[in-house]
């Protein structure tokens, strides 16, 4: 891991920028959840935060993918970081229940800007590392997210208790400014990797009117055609996105369990559970990689085992009465979720050509956020009408079973591709 970061200097800069901004982001998540639960007293408020973060990503994602494939990805990322630094400061002004709307507005705008950043970042980093380092770099990206979640959630809880929520939000804004400064050092025109010979680049076959091309709709249609006509890519996007049916509800329940079920208010319970989530997410891909290897077939097997572990983990967590036991089980379940996401992303990066990667990852994120938003709304509403949070957590675990069955059925597409390559070699 250290060697991959050391010998890829541009990737190292991107890695550092992500580390700084994600650390601050998790600071403010703990503070924001605690603030809204304090002002409203309703589980629905946490669900609405998650929806406000997800729906704009779903709506903006396809166009964001076109933008990432047509314009300078460095410029997109720097501008997005500067915009997010300004938007975080809006949380300073939320002091009473009648000002909560301002928090939701800031979250929506923040999510729109992040929707522009994420496809550009996902499409960029495979161009900054050597081909043989791609799987490790992908795992590092995911574990960076999870380690910053663990550290940021823990430090965010401590900072909030020591200095208050305003200081926590201010620290988040500062991290975005530092990230923008680091990203400015990336090359303006990032080198594009040649399309792998086994995955030919698709060219648009139909050109619409000139204004359609100017709006990027031709590019959007090209990305959609690519996904629809490539069953392996389609299967990965569907399987990864269905994980959101579990994850969205669980994120609502973690805040509710920390504050209400385990009765550790003031952000303490949330901080414990989110820290455990981050630790598990950090460790998961590297343990799985050590045990199973990093071949494409090992990555596909890891996705199957991850769905099984997610289901079992949340079922067990729904039965425990101790926050510390719950935190341990949560770490294991999120280790599996991290394996699923990392391995799925690695397979997509190996398959999808650079000129389409932004649109494919935007579609991937859009489907994921739609599934998460649906789960979030259902679970948040169910909490507020009196459904047991433990029953809801068990139901979220069971939602991992349908995508597992789908993924098993989709393996024939990967086997057919492997057989085709063997025939071509012969």
TIZATOR-637816 format. One line per field, with one value per residue (C-alpha): residue number from 1; residue in three letters; x, y, z. Coordinates in Angstrom, 1 decimal. Example, Ala and Ser with C-alpha at 12.3 -4.5 7.8 and 13.67 -1.06 7.14 Angstrom:
2
pami <- [1_2]
nudo <- [ALA_SER]
east <- [12.3_13.7]
north <- [-4.5_-1.1]
up <- [7.8_7.1]
***
This chain:
426
pami <- [1_2_3_4_5_6_7_8_9_10_11_12_13_14_15_16_17_18_19_20_21_22_23_24_25_26_27_28_29_30_31_32_33_34_35_36_37_38_39_40_41_42_43_44_45_46_47_48_49_50_51_52_53_54_55_56_57_58_59_60_61_62_63_64_65_66_67_68_69_70_71_72_73_74_75_76_77_78_79_80_81_82_83_84_85_86_87_88_89_90_91_92_93_94_95_96_97_98_99_100_101_102_103_104_105_106_107_108_109_110_111_112_113_114_115_116_117_118_119_120_121_122_123_124_125_126_127_128_129_130_131_132_133_134_135_136_137_138_139_140_141_142_143_144_145_146_147_148_149_150_151_152_153_154_155_156_157_158_159_160_161_162_163_164_165_166_167_168_169_170_171_172_173_174_175_176_177_178_179_180_181_182_183_184_185_186_187_188_189_190_191_192_193_194_195_196_197_198_199_200_201_202_203_204_205_206_207_208_209_210_211_212_213_214_215_216_217_218_219_220_221_222_223_224_225_226_227_228_229_230_231_232_233_234_235_236_237_238_239_240_241_242_243_244_245_246_247_248_249_250_251_252_253_254_255_256_257_258_259_260_261_262_263_264_265_266_267_268_269_270_271_272_273_274_275_276_277_278_279_280_281_282_283_284_285_286_287_288_289_290_291_292_293_294_295_296_297_298_299_300_301_302_303_304_305_306_307_308_309_310_311_312_313_314_315_316_317_318_319_320_321_322_323_324_325_326_327_328_329_330_331_332_333_334_335_336_337_338_339_340_341_342_343_344_345_346_347_348_349_350_351_352_353_354_355_356_357_358_359_360_361_362_363_364_365_366_367_368_369_370_371_372_373_374_375_376_377_378_379_380_381_382_383_384_385_386_387_388_389_390_391_392_393_394_395_396_397_398_399_400_401_402_403_404_405_406_407_408_409_410_411_412_413_414_415_416_417_418_419_420_421_422_423_424_425_426]
nudo <- [UNK_UNK_UNK_UNK_UNK_UNK_UNK_UNK_UNK_UNK_UNK_UNK_UNK_UNK_UNK_UNK_UNK_UNK_UNK_UNK_UNK_UNK_UNK_UNK_UNK_UNK_UNK_UNK_UNK_UNK_UNK_UNK_UNK_UNK_UNK_UNK_UNK_UNK_UNK_UNK_UNK_UNK_UNK_UNK_UNK_UNK_UNK_UNK_UNK_UNK_UNK_UNK_UNK_UNK_UNK_UNK_UNK_UNK_UNK_UNK_UNK_UNK_UNK_UNK_UNK_UNK_UNK_UNK_UNK_UNK_UNK_UNK_UNK_UNK_UNK_UNK_UNK_UNK_UNK_UNK_UNK_UNK_UNK_UNK_UNK_UNK_UNK_UNK_UNK_UNK_UNK_UNK_UNK_UNK_UNK_UNK_UNK_UNK_UNK_UNK_UNK_UNK_UNK_UNK_UNK_UNK_UNK_UNK_UNK_UNK_UNK_UNK_UNK_UNK_UNK_UNK_UNK_UNK_UNK_UNK_UNK_UNK_UNK_UNK_UNK_UNK_UNK_UNK_UNK_UNK_UNK_UNK_UNK_UNK_UNK_UNK_UNK_UNK_UNK_UNK_UNK_UNK_UNK_UNK_UNK_UNK_UNK_UNK_UNK_UNK_UNK_UNK_UNK_UNK_UNK_UNK_UNK_UNK_UNK_UNK_UNK_UNK_UNK_UNK_UNK_UNK_UNK_UNK_UNK_UNK_UNK_UNK_UNK_UNK_UNK_UNK_UNK_UNK_UNK_UNK_UNK_UNK_UNK_UNK_UNK_UNK_UNK_UNK_UNK_UNK_UNK_UNK_UNK_UNK_UNK_UNK_UNK_UNK_UNK_UNK_UNK_UNK_UNK_UNK_UNK_UNK_UNK_UNK_UNK_UNK_UNK_UNK_UNK_UNK_UNK_UNK_UNK_UNK_UNK_UNK_UNK_UNK_UNK_UNK_UNK_UNK_UNK_UNK_UNK_UNK_UNK_UNK_UNK_UNK_UNK_UNK_UNK_UNK_UNK_UNK_UNK_UNK_UNK_UNK_UNK_UNK_UNK_UNK_UNK_UNK_UNK_UNK_UNK_UNK_UNK_UNK_UNK_UNK_UNK_UNK_UNK_UNK_UNK_UNK_UNK_UNK_UNK_UNK_UNK_UNK_UNK_UNK_UNK_UNK_UNK_UNK_UNK_UNK_UNK_UNK_UNK_UNK_UNK_UNK_UNK_UNK_UNK_UNK_UNK_UNK_UNK_UNK_UNK_UNK_UNK_UNK_UNK_UNK_UNK_UNK_UNK_UNK_UNK_UNK_UNK_UNK_UNK_UNK_UNK_UNK_UNK_UNK_UNK_UNK_UNK_UNK_UNK_UNK_UNK_UNK_UNK_UNK_UNK_UNK_UNK_UNK_UNK_UNK_UNK_UNK_UNK_UNK_UNK_UNK_UNK_UNK_UNK_UNK_UNK_UNK_UNK_UNK_UNK_UNK_UNK_UNK_UNK_UNK_UNK_UNK_UNK_UNK_UNK_UNK_UNK_UNK_UNK_UNK_UNK_UNK_UNK_UNK_UNK_UNK_UNK_UNK_UNK_UNK_UNK_UNK_UNK_UNK_UNK_UNK_UNK_UNK_UNK_UNK_UNK_UNK_UNK_UNK_UNK_UNK_UNK_UNK_UNK_UNK_UNK_UNK_UNK_UNK_UNK_UNK_UNK_UNK_UNK_UNK_UNK_UNK_UNK_UNK_UNK_UNK_UNK_UNK_UNK_UNK_UNK_UNK_UNK_UNK_UNK_UNK_UNK_UNK_UNK_UNK_UNK_UNK_UNK_UNK_UNK_UNK_UNK_UNK]
east <- [0.0_2.8_4.6_1.5_1.2_5.0_5.5_2.4_2.9_-0.2_-2.3_-0.6_-1.8_-5.4_-5.2_-4.1_-6.8_-9.5_-8.2_-8.4_-11.8_-13.4_-12.0_-13.8_-17.0_-17.4_-16.8_-19.9_-22.1_-22.0_-22.6_-25.4_-27.3_-27.0_-28.2_-31.3_-32.3_-31.9_-34.0_-36.7_-36.7_-37.7_-36.0_-37.5_-35.1_-32.1_-33.8_-34.5_-30.8_-29.9_-32.5_-31.3_-27.8_-29.0_-31.8_-29.8_-27.0_-29.5_-31.0_-27.7_-25.5_-26.1_-25.3_-22.3_-21.0_-21.1_-19.4_-16.6_-16.0_-16.1_-14.3_-11.2_-11.7_-9.2_-11.1_-14.4_-12.9_-11.3_-14.5_-16.6_-14.4_-14.6_-18.3_-18.7_-16.5_-19.0_-22.1_-20.9_-20.8_-24.7_-24.9_-23.7_-27.1_-29.3_-30.1_-33.9_-36.5_-37.9_-34.4_-34.0_-35.1_-31.8_-29.8_-31.8_-31.3_-27.5_-27.4_-29.2_-26.9_-23.9_-25.1_-25.5_-21.9_-20.6_-22.5_-20.2_-17.1_-17.5_-17.7_-14.7_-12.7_-13.7_-12.8_-9.5_-7.7_-7.3_-5.4_-2.9_-1.7_0.0_-2.2_-0.8_-1.6_-5.2_-6.9_-4.7_-5.4_-9.1_-9.0_-7.0_-9.6_-12.4_-10.4_-9.4_-13.2_-13.7_-10.7_-11.6_-15.1_-13.7_-11.3_-13.6_-16.6_-14.5_-12.8_-16.0_-17.7_-14.8_-14.5_-18.2_-18.1_-15.0_-15.6_-19.2_-20.9_-19.8_-16.1_-16.9_-18.6_-15.8_-13.2_-15.1_-15.1_-11.3_-10.7_-12.4_-10.1_-7.0_-8.3_-8.9_-5.3_-3.9_-6.0_-4.7_-1.4_-2.8_-2.1_-4.8_-5.2_-5.0_-3.4_-6.0_-5.4_-5.8_-9.0_-8.3_-8.4_-11.0_-13.4_-13.7_-14.7_-18.2_-18.8_-22.2_-24.1_-26.8_-26.2_-29.1_-29.6_-26.7_-28.3_-28.7_-25.0_-24.3_-26.3_-24.5_-27.5_-25.7_-23.0_-25.6_-27.3_-23.9_-23.2_-26.7_-26.2_-22.9_-24.4_-27.4_-25.3_-22.6_-24.2_-21.2_-21.2_-25.0_-24.8_-22.2_-24.2_-27.4_-25.8_-23.9_-26.9_-29.2_-26.8_-28.4_-31.7_-29.9_-27.5_-29.9_-32.2_-29.2_-27.7_-31.0_-31.1_-27.5_-28.3_-31.5_-29.8_-27.0_-29.2_-32.4_-32.0_-28.6_-29.4_-26.1_-27.2_-25.2_-23.6_-21.8_-23.7_-23.7_-19.9_-19.3_-21.4_-20.1_-16.5_-17.1_-18.6_-15.5_-13.1_-14.8_-15.0_-11.3_-10.2_-12.6_-11.1_-7.6_-8.5_-10.6_-7.8_-5.3_-7.5_-9.0_-6.6_-7.3_-8.1_-11.4_-12.9_-11.8_-13.4_-16.7_-16.7_-15.9_-19.1_-21.2_-19.7_-20.2_-23.9_-24.2_-22.2_-24.2_-27.5_-26.2_-24.5_-27.5_-29.8_-27.4_-27.1_-30.8_-30.8_-28.0_-28.6_-25.0_-23.7_-20.2_-21.4_-23.5_-20.4_-18.4_-21.1_-21.5_-17.8_-18.0_-21.1_-19.5_-16.3_-18.5_-20.2_-16.8_-15.6_-18.7_-18.3_-14.5_-14.5_-17.4_-15.7_-12.4_-14.2_-15.8_-12.5_-10.9_-13.8_-14.9_-12.8_-11.7_-13.8_-17.0_-15.9_-17.3_-20.8_-20.7_-19.7_-22.3_-25.0_-23.6_-23.8_-27.3_-28.8_-27.1_-28.5_-32.0_-32.0_-30.6_-33.2_-36.0_-34.8_-34.1_-37.6_-39.3_-37.3_-37.5_-41.3_-41.6_-39.7_-42.0_-45.2_-43.8_-42.3_-39.6_-36.1_-34.8_-37.4_-36.4_-32.7_-33.4_-35.5_-32.6_-30.4_-32.8_-32.8_-29.3_-30.8_-32.5_-29.3_-27.4_-29.7_-29.4_-25.6_-25.4_-27.6_-25.4_-22.2_-23.0_-22.1_-18.6_-18.1_-19.3_-16.8_-14.0_-14.8_-14.9_-11.4_-10.1_-11.6_-10.0_-6.6_-7.0]
north <- [0.0_2.4_1.6_2.3_5.8_6.4_5.6_7.4_11.1_12.5_9.8_10.7_14.3_13.2_10.8_13.5_15.9_13.3_12.4_16.1_16.8_13.5_13.9_17.3_15.9_13.3_16.0_17.8_14.6_13.8_17.4_17.8_14.6_15.6_19.1_18.0_15.4_18.0_20.6_18.3_15.2_13.1_10.2_11.6_14.5_12.2_10.4_13.7_14.6_11.4_12.0_15.5_14.1_11.4_12.6_15.5_13.0_10.8_13.7_15.4_12.3_11.5_15.1_15.1_12.1_13.9_16.9_14.7_13.2_16.5_19.0_19.2_16.9_18.9_22.1_20.4_19.0_22.3_24.3_21.7_21.9_25.7_25.6_23.0_25.1_28.0_25.8_24.2_27.6_27.8_25.4_28.2_29.9_27.0_27.7_26.9_24.5_27.2_27.5_23.8_24.5_26.3_23.2_21.1_23.7_23.7_19.9_19.8_22.3_20.6_17.3_18.8_20.1_16.8_15.0_16.9_16.1_12.4_11.1_13.4_11.9_8.3_8.7_10.5_8.3_5.2_7.5_8.4_4.9_2.1_-0.6_-3.2_-0.8_-0.3_-2.8_-1.7_1.9_1.3_-0.5_2.4_4.9_3.0_2.4_6.1_6.9_4.4_5.4_9.0_8.0_6.3_9.1_11.9_10.5_10.0_13.4_15.1_13.8_14.9_18.3_18.9_18.2_20.3_23.3_23.1_22.4_25.7_24.8_21.4_23.0_25.5_22.8_21.1_24.2_24.6_21.0_21.7_24.7_22.6_19.9_22.5_23.8_20.2_19.4_22.5_20.6_17.9_18.2_20.1_17.5_14.2_11.4_9.0_5.3_3.4_1.4_-2.3_-4.5_-6.8_-3.8_-1.9_1.8_2.5_5.3_7.1_5.8_8.4_12.1_14.4_18.0_20.4_21.7_18.2_17.7_21.0_20.0_16.7_14.6_12.7_11.8_10.8_8.5_7.0_6.2_4.6_2.5_1.3_0.2_-1.5_-3.4_-4.6_-7.2_-7.4_-3.6_-3.6_-6.5_-4.7_-1.5_-3.2_-5.4_-2.4_-0.2_-2.7_-2.5_0.9_-0.7_-2.0_0.9_3.8_2.5_1.4_4.9_6.3_3.6_4.1_7.7_6.5_3.6_5.8_8.6_6.7_2.9_2.9_6.3_8.1_11.6_14.5_12.7_10.1_7.1_8.2_8.7_5.2_3.5_5.5_5.0_1.3_1.5_3.3_0.8_-2.2_-0.5_0.2_-3.3_-5.3_-5.0_-5.7_-8.8_-10.1_-9.3_-11.2_-14.2_-14.4_-12.6_-9.9_-11.8_-11.0_-14.3_-13.6_-10.2_-11.7_-14.3_-11.6_-9.7_-12.8_-13.4_-9.8_-9.9_-13.0_-11.2_-8.0_-10.0_-12.0_-9.0_-6.7_-9.5_-10.2_-6.5_-6.1_-8.5_-7.1_-4.9_-3.5_-0.7_-2.2_-5.6_-3.8_-1.7_-4.9_-6.6_-3.3_-3.3_-6.8_-5.9_-2.8_-4.6_-6.7_-3.6_-2.1_-5.3_-5.2_-1.6_-1.8_-5.0_-3.8_-0.5_-2.3_-4.6_-1.6_0.3_-2.7_-3.1_0.4_2.5_5.9_7.9_6.5_6.0_9.3_8.5_4.9_5.8_8.6_6.1_3.7_6.4_7.5_4.1_3.6_6.9_6.2_2.8_4.5_7.3_4.8_2.8_6.0_7.4_4.1_3.5_7.1_7.1_3.7_5.0_7.9_5.8_3.6_0.6_-1.0_0.1_-3.4_-4.9_-2.3_-3.2_-6.9_-6.0_-4.0_-7.0_-9.2_-6.7_-8.0_-11.3_-10.3_-8.7_-11.8_-14.0_-11.5_-11.5_-15.3_-15.4_-12.7_-14.8_-16.4_-13.1_-13.1_-16.8_-16.3_-13.4_-15.6_-18.4_-15.9_-14.6_-18.2_-18.9_-15.8_-16.7_-20.2]
up <- [0.0_0.9_-2.3_-4.4_-2.8_-3.0_-6.7_-8.0_-7.1_-8.7_-7.1_-3.8_-4.1_-4.9_-1.9_0.5_-0.7_-0.2_3.2_4.4_3.0_4.1_7.6_8.0_6.4_9.1_11.7_10.5_10.0_13.7_14.7_12.2_13.2_16.9_16.2_14.2_16.7_19.5_17.6_16.3_18.5_15.4_13.7_10.5_10.7_10.3_7.4_5.7_6.0_4.2_1.6_1.0_0.5_-1.9_-4.1_-5.7_-6.4_-8.2_-10.2_-11.0_-11.4_-15.1_-16.2_-13.7_-15.5_-18.9_-17.4_-16.0_-19.4_-21.3_-19.2_-17.0_-14.0_-12.0_-12.5_-11.5_-8.3_-7.2_-7.9_-6.0_-3.0_-2.9_-3.2_-0.4_1.9_1.6_2.0_5.2_6.9_6.6_9.5_11.8_11.4_12.5_16.1_16.5_15.1_12.7_11.1_10.4_6.8_6.2_7.1_4.6_1.9_2.5_2.5_-0.9_-2.4_-0.9_-2.4_-5.9_-5.7_-4.4_-7.3_-9.7_-7.7_-7.2_-10.9_-11.7_-8.8_-9.6_-13.2_-12.4_-10.1_-12.3_-14.7_-12.0_-11.1_-12.9_-14.3_-11.8_-8.9_-9.8_-7.5_-4.5_-5.3_-5.5_-2.1_-0.7_-1.9_-0.1_3.0_3.1_3.2_6.0_8.0_7.8_8.8_11.9_12.8_11.8_13.7_16.8_16.7_15.6_18.7_20.9_19.2_19.6_23.3_23.8_21.5_20.4_17.0_15.4_15.7_14.2_11.2_10.8_10.8_8.0_5.8_6.4_5.2_1.8_1.3_2.0_-0.4_-3.2_-2.7_-3.0_-6.1_-7.9_-8.2_-10.4_-14.2_-16.0_-18.7_-17.0_-19.1_-20.5_-20.3_-23.6_-23.9_-22.9_-26.0_-24.5_-23.9_-27.2_-26.9_-28.2_-30.5_-30.8_-33.8_-33.9_-33.7_-32.7_-33.3_-32.6_-29.4_-28.1_-28.5_-26.8_-23.8_-23.6_-24.3_-27.0_-24.5_-22.0_-24.5_-25.4_-21.7_-21.3_-24.4_-23.1_-19.8_-21.4_-23.9_-21.5_-19.1_-16.8_-16.3_-15.9_-13.3_-11.2_-11.1_-10.2_-7.5_-5.9_-6.1_-4.4_-1.4_-0.8_0.1_3.2_3.8_3.7_6.5_8.6_8.5_10.0_12.6_13.7_14.8_16.4_18.2_19.5_20.8_21.8_22.0_23.8_25.5_24.9_23.8_22.8_19.9_22.0_20.9_17.3_17.5_18.9_16.2_13.3_14.5_14.6_11.1_9.9_11.5_9.9_6.5_6.7_7.6_5.4_1.9_3.1_5.1_2.2_-0.2_1.9_2.3_-1.2_-3.6_-6.1_-9.3_-11.0_-9.9_-6.3_-6.4_-7.6_-4.9_-2.3_-3.4_-2.8_0.7_1.5_0.9_3.2_5.9_5.7_6.2_9.2_10.8_10.9_12.1_15.0_15.8_16.0_19.0_21.2_24.2_24.5_22.4_22.6_21.3_18.7_17.7_17.2_15.0_13.1_12.3_10.8_8.8_7.5_6.7_4.3_2.9_2.2_0.4_-1.7_-2.7_-3.2_-5.2_-7.4_-8.1_-8.9_-11.4_-13.1_-13.3_-15.0_-17.5_-18.4_-20.9_-19.7_-22.1_-20.6_-17.0_-15.7_-17.0_-15.8_-12.3_-12.2_-13.2_-10.5_-7.8_-9.0_-8.7_-5.3_-4.0_-5.3_-3.5_-0.3_-0.4_-0.7_2.2_4.2_3.7_4.6_7.7_8.9_8.4_10.1_13.2_13.6_13.5_16.2_14.5_16.6_15.5_16.2_13.8_11.2_11.5_11.0_8.0_6.5_6.9_5.1_2.2_1.3_0.1_-3.2_-4.6_-3.5_-5.6_-8.5_-8.3_-8.3_-11.5_-13.1_-12.9_-16.2_-18.0_-16.5_-17.3_-20.9_-21.3_-19.9_-22.3_-25.2_-24.4_-24.2_-27.6_-29.1_-27.7_-29.2]
***
